Amino acid sequence: MSYKKEKQPSNIVSEPMAAYLTVDTGVSFMNMLGGAKFNTDTVNDWDVLKLTRNGLPKRLLMRMAKKISLTLQELADIMHINERTLQRYEDDALVKTEYAEKAIELAMLYDRGEEVFGSIDKFKIWVRTPSVIFKGETPLSLLDTSVGFGMVLNELGRIEHGIFA
Protein backbone atom coordinates (compact mmCIF):
# COMPACT_ATOMS: atom_id res chain seq x y z
CA MET A 1 0.00 0.00 0.00
CA SER A 2 1.36 3.33 -1.01
CA TYR A 3 0.92 6.48 1.00
CA LYS A 4 1.83 8.72 -1.89
CA LYS A 5 -0.91 11.10 -2.78
CA GLU A 6 -1.92 10.76 -6.38
CA LYS A 7 -1.89 13.96 -8.36
CA GLN A 8 -5.36 14.84 -9.58
CA PRO A 9 -5.91 16.50 -12.94
CA SER A 10 -6.48 20.24 -12.60
CA ASN A 11 -9.95 20.06 -14.13
CA ILE A 12 -11.38 18.01 -11.24
CA VAL A 13 -12.80 19.83 -8.25
CA SER A 14 -12.16 18.06 -4.99
CA GLU A 15 -14.58 19.43 -2.49
CA PRO A 16 -16.97 17.76 -0.10
CA MET A 17 -20.44 17.11 -1.40
CA ALA A 18 -22.79 19.91 -0.52
CA ALA A 19 -26.41 20.67 -1.07
CA TYR A 20 -26.84 23.74 -3.21
CA LEU A 21 -30.12 25.50 -2.52
CA THR A 22 -31.81 28.45 -4.10
CA VAL A 23 -31.35 31.30 -1.69
CA ASP A 24 -34.49 33.08 -0.61
CA THR A 25 -34.56 36.61 -1.90
CA GLY A 26 -36.44 37.67 1.22
CA VAL A 27 -39.67 39.53 1.66
CA SER A 28 -38.49 42.88 2.97
CA PHE A 29 -37.90 44.29 -0.50
CA MET A 30 -41.47 43.25 -1.29
CA ASN A 31 -42.56 45.56 1.52
CA MET A 32 -40.94 48.40 -0.43
CA LEU A 33 -43.38 47.52 -3.19
CA GLY A 34 -46.30 47.29 -0.80
CA GLY A 35 -46.25 43.48 -0.54
CA ALA A 36 -46.91 43.14 -4.25
CA LYS A 37 -48.97 40.04 -5.03
CA PHE A 38 -47.29 37.79 -2.45
CA ASN A 39 -48.59 36.97 0.99
CA THR A 40 -46.05 34.25 1.71
CA ASP A 41 -43.26 34.40 4.25
CA THR A 42 -40.61 33.82 1.61
CA VAL A 43 -40.22 35.01 -1.93
CA ASN A 44 -37.81 33.18 -4.19
CA ASP A 45 -36.14 34.13 -7.46
CA TRP A 46 -38.91 32.51 -9.51
CA ASP A 47 -41.54 34.64 -7.79
CA VAL A 48 -39.52 37.77 -8.53
CA LEU A 49 -39.05 36.70 -12.16
CA LYS A 50 -42.80 36.16 -12.56
CA LEU A 51 -43.56 39.50 -10.94
CA THR A 52 -41.07 41.25 -13.24
CA ARG A 53 -42.47 39.63 -16.38
CA ASN A 54 -46.06 40.44 -15.43
CA GLY A 55 -45.24 44.05 -14.65
CA LEU A 56 -46.09 46.19 -11.66
CA PRO A 57 -49.07 48.48 -11.21
CA LYS A 58 -48.12 52.15 -11.26
CA ARG A 59 -49.60 52.63 -7.77
CA LEU A 60 -46.95 50.25 -6.34
CA LEU A 61 -44.19 52.25 -8.03
CA MET A 62 -45.56 55.45 -6.56
CA ARG A 63 -45.86 53.86 -3.12
CA MET A 64 -42.24 52.69 -3.32
CA ALA A 65 -41.02 56.10 -4.53
CA LYS A 66 -42.74 57.76 -1.58
CA LYS A 67 -41.34 55.21 0.87
CA ILE A 68 -37.76 55.71 -0.33
CA SER A 69 -38.17 59.50 -0.77
CA LEU A 70 -37.70 59.69 -4.53
CA THR A 71 -39.33 62.36 -6.64
CA LEU A 72 -41.25 61.32 -9.73
CA GLN A 73 -38.43 62.76 -11.86
CA GLU A 74 -35.76 60.74 -10.01
CA LEU A 75 -37.80 57.55 -10.37
CA ALA A 76 -38.38 58.24 -14.06
CA ASP A 77 -34.65 58.84 -14.63
CA ILE A 78 -33.70 55.57 -12.92
CA MET A 79 -36.32 53.64 -14.88
CA HIS A 80 -35.48 55.32 -18.21
CA ILE A 81 -39.00 56.52 -18.78
CA ASN A 82 -40.21 60.00 -19.51
CA GLU A 83 -41.72 61.59 -16.39
CA ARG A 84 -44.81 62.66 -18.33
CA THR A 85 -45.27 59.14 -19.71
CA LEU A 86 -45.09 57.74 -16.20
CA GLN A 87 -47.68 60.29 -15.04
CA ARG A 88 -50.06 59.21 -17.83
CA TYR A 89 -50.22 55.61 -16.60
CA GLU A 90 -53.44 54.85 -14.73
CA ASP A 91 -52.85 53.78 -11.11
CA ASP A 92 -53.80 50.15 -11.81
CA ALA A 93 -52.10 49.99 -15.21
CA LEU A 94 -49.15 47.62 -15.39
CA VAL A 95 -45.87 49.21 -16.37
CA LYS A 96 -43.75 47.40 -18.93
CA THR A 97 -41.39 44.61 -17.95
CA GLU A 98 -38.23 46.69 -18.34
CA TYR A 99 -39.61 49.33 -15.98
CA ALA A 100 -40.85 46.74 -13.50
CA GLU A 101 -37.40 45.16 -13.51
CA LYS A 102 -35.72 48.45 -12.65
CA ALA A 103 -38.27 49.10 -9.88
CA ILE A 104 -37.65 45.68 -8.35
CA GLU A 105 -33.87 46.22 -8.56
CA LEU A 106 -34.34 49.55 -6.83
CA ALA A 107 -36.49 48.02 -4.07
CA MET A 108 -33.85 45.30 -3.54
CA LEU A 109 -31.07 47.90 -3.40
CA TYR A 110 -32.88 49.97 -0.78
CA ASP A 111 -33.61 46.81 1.19
CA ARG A 112 -29.90 45.95 1.09
CA GLY A 113 -29.00 49.50 2.10
CA GLU A 114 -31.37 49.34 5.04
CA GLU A 115 -29.76 46.05 6.07
CA VAL A 116 -26.22 47.48 5.88
CA PHE A 117 -26.98 50.84 7.55
CA GLY A 118 -29.46 49.52 10.08
CA SER A 119 -32.21 51.92 9.05
CA ILE A 120 -33.77 53.12 5.83
CA ASP A 121 -33.36 56.74 6.93
CA LYS A 122 -29.56 56.40 7.28
CA PHE A 123 -29.39 54.75 3.87
CA LYS A 124 -31.50 57.51 2.29
CA ILE A 125 -29.00 60.07 3.60
CA TRP A 126 -26.00 58.06 2.34
CA VAL A 127 -27.50 57.53 -1.12
CA ARG A 128 -27.87 61.31 -1.57
CA THR A 129 -24.42 62.22 -0.24
CA PRO A 130 -21.62 62.84 -2.79
CA SER A 131 -18.77 60.38 -2.31
CA VAL A 132 -15.09 60.30 -3.18
CA ILE A 133 -15.60 56.63 -4.08
CA PHE A 134 -17.99 57.70 -6.82
CA LYS A 135 -15.82 60.62 -8.00
CA GLY A 136 -17.94 63.20 -6.21
CA GLU A 137 -21.27 61.86 -7.47
CA THR A 138 -24.07 60.63 -5.25
CA PRO A 139 -24.86 56.90 -5.26
CA LEU A 140 -28.39 57.84 -6.38
CA SER A 141 -27.03 59.47 -9.54
CA LEU A 142 -25.45 56.15 -10.58
CA LEU A 143 -28.67 54.18 -10.49
CA ASP A 144 -29.64 54.97 -14.08
CA THR A 145 -27.42 52.10 -15.31
CA SER A 146 -26.91 48.49 -14.24
CA VAL A 147 -23.18 49.20 -13.92
CA GLY A 148 -24.04 51.97 -11.45
CA PHE A 149 -26.31 49.63 -9.51
CA GLY A 150 -23.42 47.18 -9.30
CA MET A 151 -21.02 49.88 -8.10
CA VAL A 152 -23.42 50.92 -5.34
CA LEU A 153 -24.02 47.31 -4.29
CA ASN A 154 -20.27 46.66 -4.20
CA GLU A 155 -19.74 49.70 -2.01
CA LEU A 156 -22.49 48.51 0.33
CA GLY A 157 -20.59 45.23 0.64
CA ARG A 158 -17.39 47.10 1.51
CA ILE A 159 -19.18 49.19 4.11
CA GLU A 160 -20.77 46.08 5.61
CA HIS A 161 -17.33 44.49 6.00
CA GLY A 162 -15.70 47.65 7.32
CA ILE A 163 -13.63 48.41 4.21
CA PHE A 164 -13.65 52.16 3.71
CA ALA A 165 -11.74 54.08 1.06
Contacts in CASP RR format, 6 or more apart in sequence:
PFRMAT RR
TARGET T0000
AUTHOR 0000-0000-0000
METHOD contacts of the structure
MODEL  1
MSYKKEKQPSNIVSEPMAAYLTVDTGVSFMNMLGGAKFNTDTVNDWDVLK
LTRNGLPKRLLMRMAKKISLTLQELADIMHINERTLQRYEDDALVKTEYA
EKAIELAMLYDRGEEVFGSIDKFKIWVRTPSVIFKGETPLSLLDTSVGFG
MVLNELGRIEHGIFA
8 14 0 8 1.000
22 44 0 8 1.000
22 45 0 8 1.000
24 42 0 8 1.000
24 43 0 8 1.000
24 44 0 8 1.000
25 43 0 8 1.000
25 44 0 8 1.000
25 45 0 8 1.000
25 47 0 8 1.000
25 48 0 8 1.000
25 108 0 8 1.000
26 42 0 8 1.000
26 43 0 8 1.000
27 35 0 8 1.000
27 38 0 8 1.000
27 40 0 8 1.000
27 41 0 8 1.000
27 42 0 8 1.000
27 43 0 8 1.000
28 111 0 8 1.000
28 114 0 8 1.000
28 115 0 8 1.000
29 104 0 8 1.000
29 107 0 8 1.000
29 108 0 8 1.000
29 110 0 8 1.000
29 111 0 8 1.000
30 36 0 8 1.000
30 38 0 8 1.000
30 43 0 8 1.000
30 107 0 8 1.000
32 64 0 8 1.000
32 67 0 8 1.000
32 68 0 8 1.000
32 107 0 8 1.000
32 110 0 8 1.000
32 111 0 8 1.000
33 56 0 8 1.000
33 60 0 8 1.000
33 63 0 8 1.000
33 64 0 8 1.000
33 103 0 8 1.000
33 104 0 8 1.000
33 107 0 8 1.000
34 60 0 8 1.000
34 63 0 8 1.000
34 64 0 8 1.000
36 51 0 8 1.000
36 56 0 8 1.000
36 60 0 8 1.000
37 51 0 8 1.000
38 47 0 8 1.000
38 51 0 8 1.000
40 47 0 8 1.000
48 104 0 8 1.000
51 100 0 8 1.000
51 104 0 8 1.000
52 97 0 8 1.000
52 100 0 8 1.000
52 101 0 8 1.000
52 104 0 8 1.000
53 97 0 8 1.000
54 94 0 8 1.000
54 100 0 8 1.000
55 94 0 8 1.000
55 95 0 8 1.000
55 96 0 8 1.000
55 97 0 8 1.000
55 99 0 8 1.000
55 100 0 8 1.000
56 94 0 8 1.000
56 95 0 8 1.000
56 99 0 8 1.000
56 100 0 8 1.000
56 103 0 8 1.000
56 104 0 8 1.000
57 91 0 8 1.000
57 92 0 8 1.000
57 93 0 8 1.000
57 94 0 8 1.000
57 95 0 8 1.000
58 86 0 8 1.000
58 89 0 8 1.000
58 90 0 8 1.000
58 91 0 8 1.000
58 92 0 8 1.000
58 93 0 8 1.000
58 94 0 8 1.000
58 95 0 8 1.000
59 91 0 8 1.000
59 92 0 8 1.000
60 103 0 8 1.000
61 75 0 8 1.000
61 86 0 8 1.000
61 95 0 8 1.000
61 99 0 8 1.000
61 103 0 8 1.000
62 91 0 8 1.000
64 103 0 8 1.000
64 106 0 8 1.000
64 107 0 8 1.000
65 71 0 8 1.000
65 72 0 8 1.000
65 74 0 8 1.000
65 75 0 8 1.000
67 120 0 8 1.000
68 106 0 8 1.000
68 110 0 8 1.000
68 120 0 8 1.000
68 124 0 8 1.000
69 124 0 8 1.000
70 78 0 8 1.000
72 83 0 8 1.000
72 86 0 8 1.000
72 87 0 8 1.000
73 83 0 8 1.000
74 140 0 8 1.000
75 86 0 8 1.000
76 82 0 8 1.000
76 83 0 8 1.000
76 85 0 8 1.000
76 86 0 8 1.000
77 144 0 8 1.000
78 102 0 8 1.000
78 106 0 8 1.000
78 143 0 8 1.000
78 144 0 8 1.000
79 86 0 8 1.000
79 99 0 8 1.000
79 102 0 8 1.000
79 103 0 8 1.000
80 98 0 8 1.000
80 99 0 8 1.000
80 102 0 8 1.000
80 144 0 8 1.000
81 95 0 8 1.000
81 99 0 8 1.000
86 95 0 8 1.000
89 95 0 8 1.000
94 100 0 8 1.000
95 103 0 8 1.000
105 146 0 8 1.000
105 149 0 8 1.000
106 143 0 8 1.000
109 143 0 8 1.000
109 149 0 8 1.000
109 152 0 8 1.000
109 153 0 8 1.000
110 120 0 8 1.000
110 123 0 8 1.000
112 153 0 8 1.000
112 156 0 8 1.000
113 120 0 8 1.000
113 123 0 8 1.000
113 126 0 8 1.000
113 156 0 8 1.000
114 120 0 8 1.000
114 123 0 8 1.000
116 123 0 8 1.000
116 156 0 8 1.000
116 157 0 8 1.000
116 159 0 8 1.000
116 160 0 8 1.000
117 123 0 8 1.000
117 126 0 8 1.000
117 159 0 8 1.000
126 139 0 8 1.000
127 138 0 8 1.000
127 139 0 8 1.000
127 140 0 8 1.000
127 152 0 8 1.000
128 138 0 8 1.000
128 139 0 8 1.000
128 140 0 8 1.000
129 138 0 8 1.000
129 139 0 8 1.000
130 136 0 8 1.000
130 137 0 8 1.000
130 138 0 8 1.000
131 137 0 8 1.000
131 138 0 8 1.000
131 139 0 8 1.000
131 155 0 8 1.000
132 165 0 8 1.000
133 155 0 8 1.000
133 165 0 8 1.000
134 141 0 8 1.000
134 142 0 8 1.000
134 151 0 8 1.000
134 155 0 8 1.000
139 152 0 8 1.000
139 155 0 8 1.000
142 148 0 8 1.000
142 149 0 8 1.000
142 151 0 8 1.000
142 152 0 8 1.000
143 149 0 8 1.000
143 152 0 8 1.000
157 163 0 8 1.000
158 164 0 8 1.000
158 165 0 8 1.000
END
